[in-house]
Amino acid sequence: MLCFGNRRGEIKLWDVDHKQNLRHFQSHQSSVTAISWSQQLLSSGSALG
């Protein structure tokens, strides 16, 4: 699995093996600058805090 954020404040969780998007979060109003995740928890930060 791959988790990444972008400049639009979105976070996406991808299944790399099957090449499909598992989850999409519109979580911030600015660029996502940090992501930390484990099996049960995903946390993120943005340019605004």
Secondary structure, DSSP 4 states (H G I P E B T S, - for coil): -EEEE-TTSEEEEEETTTTEEEEEEE--SS-EEEEEE-SS-EEEEETT-
